[in-house]
Amino acid sequence: MSATMIKEFRLPDLGEGLTESEIVAWKVAVGDTVTLNQIIAEVETAKAVVELPSPFAGVVAALHEQPGTVVEVGKPIVSFEIEDDGSGGSAPDTGAAKREPNLVGYGAVLEASGRPARRARTFAAPAAASQPAPVAPVRAEPVAPVRAAEPVESKPAETGLAASAPGERPRSTPPVRKLAKDLSVDLEAVTGTGEHGLITRDDVLNFVGGGDLPAEQGLGAQELAGAPAAAPATGRVPAGGERETRTPIKGVRKFTAAAMVASAFTAPHVTEFLTVDVTPTMELLARLKASRAFAGYKLTPLTLVSKAVLIALRNHPTLNARWDEANQEIVQFNYVNLGIAAATPRGLTVPNIKDADRMSLMELSSALTELTDTARAGKTGPEALSGGTISITNIGVFGIDAGTPILNPGEAAILALGAVRKMPWEYQDEVALRQVMTLSLSFDHRLVDGEQGSRFLQDLGAVLADPGMVLAMV
């Protein structure tokens, strides 16, 4: 019988320097046999939900984190039992001297030396076994705060946990310390349930909920722990139960919020509006849908507007640029990565179509369909969410006519499409019922002057009002 060894897989950097990810779901269980690059988990970064492939072929020995847990990059998340390659030893790989196999497209794996140095600590040695025990689950009942004079009952041989040494700052991550500070929680009074006594977010929230908290501090914190809030003094209880629902700000929502705030308070936004008679464009759309050449393609007003934007940009390249503050330069893009805002169950994302300016209408249609389907399924990868040069948001699908869209960070312009409505309109010196759309263009006034933005919007409207105008622009 061949010898085996235990290998730990640490959470890799899933792109662009992200420091943490949330375990959404495990696709394997302890005891499952996996192959190299088999999908073992779904994790949510600040940008997207990503499928995580296995870097080893072997048997799953332990899952170190539960779904819903936010894990720092570089922390072990799963252990595998694999055949010993002759290097010897069955103890878990600490990662101090070796590199994990790099996952294609997921960035470099952190070296132990690449992380901030911590003070030396002494931990209980894990029990030697061919299958390490999984991380101990969160306690169902709270225990008293750990003080030097009063130890808490534990089983180091089974869990491998060790409390911080007396006088030493409790182990926790920066987000957890910030949470504790916001909630006025003394971390020295919180018992950590994470690896080696690490204090987790759940530990702080459980503490706030009243488990380890003094009575006077526990008041008013029930909602944070998920417990129903006390009834108001009036005695009125809402028919629906709880009066408030609190949702943690994390993942895509957290990233989007930070990006929108940064954009709104960095780039001076200007928004212009143009209402256009798009009846000829809608008639063209109907003809294309009936054409055999476009059979099997999904064509929508967004498809034709996207193509019109790409054509108009040829004469107005200033809208396809970026302000480089660090180098004090304006970066002009000679390609167009067209971003499309997509509302997903996890929040707003803006994936982009690479080199959209080089695509035919058929290719653009296919790319738009793939992009939206992938986004709605929550499968958009980090590579599709970076590198955009200009964006479109289709608010018309919600019945909205106009808005003031916020720029996607790093881009000079974003176009909002309003709903196509039948309205009385002047047509050939008479009033007729026409199909009308409002275009809302926001741009960065550092990069785009009012004249440039206005002329781009004018040209775009001209193409939509008369698609034959394309012949005068190309």
N, C-alpha and C positions, 0 to 999 in steps of 0.2 A: 504494500500500500504506500503510495507516494506521500511525502511529507507536505504539510500545508503551513501557511503563515497568514497572519492578519495584516491587512493593509487598510489604512484610513484614507478616506477621500474628503478633502477639505473644500469648502465652498470656494469656487474660483471667482475672480473678478469677471463679471459677465459683460463688461464693456464700459469704456469711458470713465474709469476710475470710481465706479460705484462701490460704496463701502459696505453695503449690507443688502440682504434679500430676504424675502419672506417665503417659507415653505408653504406652498399652496396645497399640494397633494403628493403623496407617495404613489408611484406606479408599481412598486415592488413591496414585498414583505420579508421579514426575517425568515431565512430558510430557502428563499427563492434562488434559483440558478439564473444568472444573467450572463449575457454575452457582451463583448466589447462594443461600446457605443449604443447599447440598448438604452432606451429612455427609462430613467429610474425615478424622476421626480419632475414636478412643475414648480418653478419658483418665480415669484414676482419681484422684479427690481423696481426702481423708481420710475422706470419707463415702460415696462411691458412684462407680460408673463412669458417665461422662457422654459422650454423643455431641456432638462439636464441629462446628458448621456453619461453612461458609465465609462470610466477610464480603465476598468478592469473586467476580466472575465473570471467568474467564480461564483461563490455563494454569499448571499447577503447575511452577514453575521450580526449586525446591529444597526438600528436606525437611531441616531443620537438626538434627533429633533422631531418634535411633533408638528403636524400641519397647523399653520397659524403663527408659528414662531418666527420672529425676525432674527436672522443669524448674521453675524459679522463675517466678512470675507476672510478666509484663512482658518475658520473654525471647522473641526471635523463634523460632518453631517451623517456619514454612513461608513460602516466597516465591512470589508469583504474578506472572506476566507478563500485564498487562492493557493495554487500549487507553489511550493517553495522552489525558487529558481536557483537555490544553492548558496544564496547569500547568508542563509542561516537565520534562526530566531523566529519565534512565533508571536513576540510581543508586538503590540500595535506600533505602527510607524509614527514617530513623533514629528516627523517632517523637519527636524532640525538640521539634518545633514543631506537630505535627499529632496528632489523636486518631484511633485506629482506629475504624471503625464499631462501635458497641456491639451486643453480641449479647443479644437479648431473654432475660431470665431469668438472665443470667450475671453480673450486677453491673457496676459501672463499670469502664472500662478505665483502667489506671494511666497517669498522666501521667509524663513523665520527671522533672518537678519534684517529683512526689509520692513518689519513692523516696529512701532515704537518700543523701546526697551522698557521693561518693567523690573521692579525690584525683585530680587530672588525670593522665591517662596518654596517651602517644603511641603510636598503633597504626599498623601498616602499612596503607596505603590499599588497599582491595580493587580488583582489576583491573576496569576498565570492560568490561562485557559484557552482552548482553541476557539471559544466563542465568547467574546467579552459581553458583560451585562450591559443592557441599554441604560441610558441616563434615567435616573430615578424620576418618576412623575411628580407633578406638583402635589403637595400635601392636600388632602381633603379637609383637614382640620388645622387651623393656625396654631403655631407654638409660640411660646414666650420669646421676647427679644433675647438674643445671645449676648450675655455680658461675661466678663472674665471670671466672675465668681460662680457662674451658674451654667455649666455645660449642658448641651442638649443631646439627647440620646440619638445616636447615629450608628451606621454600619459602614465604616470606611471600606471594609474588605469587599462589600457588595457594590457600593455606589462609586467609590473612588473620590468622594467629596471630602474636602477639608476646609474648616473655617479659617478666616484670616487670623493671623497672629495677633496677640494683644497689642494695642497701640498702633496697629497698622490700618490705613484707610481701607474700608470694605471694598472688595473687588466689584466693579460695575462698569458698564460702557457709558460713553458720553451721553447718548440719548436717554439712558436710564437715569443718570445723574441730573440731567436737565428736568426730566419728569418729576423726580423727587424734589428738586428745588421749587418747581412750579406748584407742587402740592404741599410744600412745607414739611417734607418728611425727612427725618434724620436717618440716613442710611445705616448708621451704626446700630440702630434699633431694629433693622430688618434682617431676617434670616434668608440667606441666599439658597436657592434650590438648584441653581445651574451647576455646570461643571466646576469642580474645585471650589464650591461655595460662591460662585458668581451670582450676584443679585440681578435678577431679570426684571423686565417690565411687569410681568404678572406678579412677581413678589411685591413690588411697590403698590400695585393696584389692590392686591389682596390685603396688604397692610392698611391701606387707606380705607378699605371697606370695613375695617373694624377688627380684623383678626388679631393684630399685634398692637393696634392703636389705642392710646388712652381714650377714655370715654369722651372727654371734651373735644378731642381732635376728630373723632369718628363722625361727629355730626356734620351733615351736609355733604358727605363724600360718598354716599351710597350709590349715587348714579354712576360715578366713575367706576365702581366695582361691578356694575351691572345690576344692582339691587334696586327694587322699585323705590321711588322717592316717597317720603312721608307725605300724608295728605295735608293740604294747606290748612291754615288756622280756621278758615271759614267752614271747614268740614265738607266742602264740595269735592267729590271724587269724580274725575272725568269718566265718561261712559266707556272709553277705550282702554282704561287701565292707567298706564304710566303717562305722566304729563310731558315728559321729555324722552327723547332717544338720543344717545350719544354714540357717535361712530368715530373710531380712531382715525386720525389723518395719517395715511401711510400710502406706500406704493405709488401708483400712477397719479392718484389724487394729490398726494403731497408734492410730487415733482411738478405737476401742472400748476399748482397754486404758486409755488416758488418761482416758476418760470414766468407766469403771467405778472406777478408783482414786480419782478426784475425788469420785465419788458416795459410795463406801464410807467415805471418811475426812472427808466434809463433813456428810452428812445422817445423824443418828442413826437407824439402822434398827431397826424392830421387826417381827417376823414372827409371824403367828398362823395357826393351822391349823383347818380345819373339814372333817370327813368327812360327806358327804351321800349319802342314798339318792336317786339321780337317775333311778330307774326311770321315773317319770312323764314326765320330760323326754325320755328316750330313746324312750318310746312315742309322745310327741308328735312327735319327730323322724321316726319311721317313718311316721306319718300324713301329715306334711307332704311327705315324699318321694313318697308315693303320690298326693298331691293333684295334680289337673290344673293348679291355679292356680300351683303351684311347679315345673311341668315345665320343664326346662332350667336350673334353678337348682341350684348346688352347696350342699347343706346338710350341715353337720357339727355335732358337739357344740360346737365353737368358735363357730359362728354363733349358736346359742341362748344360750350363756353370755355372748357379747359383748352380745347384746340385753338379757339380764338385768342385766349390769353397768350399762348405760346407764340402765335403769329404776331400779335401786337408787341410783344417783348423785343422782337427783332429790331424795331425802330425806337425802342425806349429801354435800352439796357440798364439805365440807372436804377430801375426798379428791381433788377436782378443782381443785387450787390449786398455787401456787408460792411459795417463800420468796425474797423479794427482799432479799438481804443488803445490797446497796449503798444502797438507800433505806429499809431497815428497815421493810419492808411485807410483808404477806401478800397476794398477788394471787389473787383468786377468779375463776376462769374461768366465764363464763356460757354456755359452749359446751363441747363435748367433741370433742377431736381424739384418737381412739382409736388408740394405738400397738399394733402386733402384732409381737412379736419374730420374726425370720425368720433361720434358719440358711442361709447362702449359701456357695458355694465360696470367697468372698473374706472370709468372717467374718460375725460377727453384725451385723445391722442391725435397726433398729426403725422402719420406715416407719409413718406414721399416716394414718388416714382422717379427713379434715377434716369437721367438723360431723356426726359420726356420730350424735349424739343426735337429729338431725332426720330420720333415715332410717327408712323402713319396713323390715320384715324382708327383703323382697325386695331393696331397694336395698342394705342392709347385706351381704347374701349376695353380690351382684355386686361390691361394693367389696372385700370380703375376697378373693374369687377373683382379681380384678385385681391386688390388692396382693401376694398371695403369688406369683402367676405372674411378675409383674414383678421381684420380689425374687430369685426363684430364677434368673431369666435374667440377673441382674446389671445390670438396666436402671433401677433405682430412681433417680430424680432427687433433687438436694439439697432441693428444695422439699417432698418427701414425707418427708424425714428430720428436718425441723425443725418446731417448733411443737406437738409432742405434749403432751397434758395428763394422760393416765393410760395405762398399758400393760398388756397381757396377754401372757404367754408360755405356750405349750402344750407342757409337758414330757411330757404323757401320750402323745404320739405316739412317744416313745422308750421307753415302758413304765415310766416313772418315776412314783411316786405323789405325792411331795411334795418341796419344796426351799425354799431361802431366797433368792428372787430379789433382785438388786440393783436399786435404783431407777434408772430412766433419768434422767440429770441434768436438773434443772428440774421434775421431777414429784414429786407427793406420795405416789403409790401405784403398785404393780404387783402383778398377780394371776397366780399360776402355777396352771395346770390340770393335775391328775394324771390318770393313766390311769383309764378306766372299767373296773371289774373286777366280775365276779359273785362275791359273797361272802355267807356266811350273815349275816343281818341281822334284827333284831327288827322285825316287821311285824304290826300288829294283834294284839299280845300273843302272837305266835308267832314262831318262827325260820323264815325263808324265804330262798331264794336271790334276792338282789336285786342290782341294778347300782349300784355305789357309786363315788364320786369324792371325792378329797381336794382341797380348795382351800387354797392357801398365799398369804396376803396380807402383803406387806411395805409398810410406810408410814414416812414421815418423822415422827418423834415431835415435831419442832418444830411441825409443822402439825396433826398428827392425834393426839388423845389416845387412850389405850387404849380408852375407852368408845366413841368415835366409830368407830374401826376395827373394834371387835367388833360393834357394831350394824350397820355396813355388811355385814360378812361374814355376820351372822345373817340379814339381809334377803335377801341374795343366795342363801344356802342355802335359804331358805324358798321363793323363786321356783323354784329348780331341783327342790326336793322336791315342789312342787305349783304348776305353772305358773298355775293359777287364782288364785293369790295376787296376781298382777299387778293384778287388778281392785280389790284393796284398797290398792294403792300409787299408782294414777294417778287 
